[in-house]
């Protein structure tokens, strides 16, 4: 799976990019035909709250795209939550494919 990480208005650390790619690569266990993933990392100004790290991930799979967006206190936390949301979407998509056959 090809993963592109885009950090908007800042430079993402190499360790963070590696962490995100590692987490995304585990989704291939649930759906083997994931083509690519686009990850967008962004800082939002949310006033007093410190959950301003936003991770958006779009997965390209045959037939459609899956998308999830989560925010958290750190990019790692937001990435884990986003990948978990995508995992459930991938499992549902795979189940629909099995039932359609």
Secondary structure, 3 states (H helix, E strand, C coil): CEEEEEECCCCCCHHHHHHHHHHHHHHHHCCCCEEEEEEEEEECCCCCCCCCEEEEEEEEECCEEEEEEEEECCHHHHHHHHHHHHHHHHHHHHHHHHHHC
